[in-house]
Amino acid sequence: MPIHNLHNEAVKIIIPRIIGFKNIRKGKKEIGLEDAEWLLNLNRLNAHPNEEAFVKQLSDFSASRAGYLGNASTA
């Protein structure tokens, strides 16, 4: 499967895991969930070993229990 197809499938999978954004703007407007696909497509999957696309970063974060359960020591 071409990498652009993998990226598009990853975006479809990760969008339902996003609950919101903080401090990210699209022009003068703060982005919302309706802008998730736009944001994830700014930095796409690629073959460079030292670059991680936003969709990969979000996938890794949301797969970690600490990403969605938080850190009890800061509560």
C-alpha positions in Angstrom: 0.0 0.0 0.0 1.4 3.4 -0.9 2.5 5.6 2.1 -0.1 8.3 1.3 -2.8 5.6 1.6 -1.4 4.5 4.9 -1.5 8.1 6.1 -5.1 8.6 5.1 -6.1 5.4 6.9 -4.2 6.4 10.0 -6.0 9.8 10.0 -9.4 8.1 9.8 -8.4 5.8 12.7 -7.0 8.5 15.0 -9.5 11.3 14.6 -12.1 9.6 16.9 -9.4 9.5 19.7 -9.0 13.3 19.7 -11.1 15.1 22.3 -9.8 18.6 21.6 -6.9 21.0 21.0 -5.3 23.7 23.1 -3.3 26.6 21.8 -3.3 25.6 18.1 -4.6 28.2 15.6 -5.6 28.1 12.0 -5.0 31.7 11.0 -6.7 33.8 13.7 -9.1 31.1 14.8 -8.4 28.4 17.4 -8.9 25.1 15.9 -11.6 22.6 16.9 -12.3 19.0 16.2 -13.6 19.9 12.7 -10.0 20.9 11.9 -8.4 17.6 13.0 -8.0 16.3 9.5 -6.4 19.6 8.4 -3.9 19.5 11.3 -3.0 15.8 10.7 -2.3 16.5 7.1 0.2 19.3 7.8 2.8 16.7 8.6 2.2 13.5 6.7 3.7 10.0 7.2 7.0 9.7 5.3 10.0 7.5 4.9 12.4 9.7 6.9 13.5 7.8 10.0 13.9 10.9 12.3 10.5 12.5 11.4 7.2 11.4 13.0 4.0 12.6 11.5 1.4 14.2 13.8 -0.9 11.2 13.3 1.9 8.9 14.5 2.6 11.1 17.5 -1.1 11.1 18.4 -1.4 7.4 17.9 1.5 6.7 20.3 0.2 9.2 22.9 -3.3 7.8 22.8 -2.1 4.2 23.0 -0.3 5.0 26.3 -2.4 4.8 29.4 -0.7 7.9 30.7 -2.0 9.8 27.7 -5.6 9.4 28.6 -5.5 8.5 32.3 -3.2 11.4 33.3 -0.6 11.5 35.9 -2.0 10.9 39.4 0.9 12.6 41.1 -0.2 16.0 39.6 -3.9 15.6 40.5 
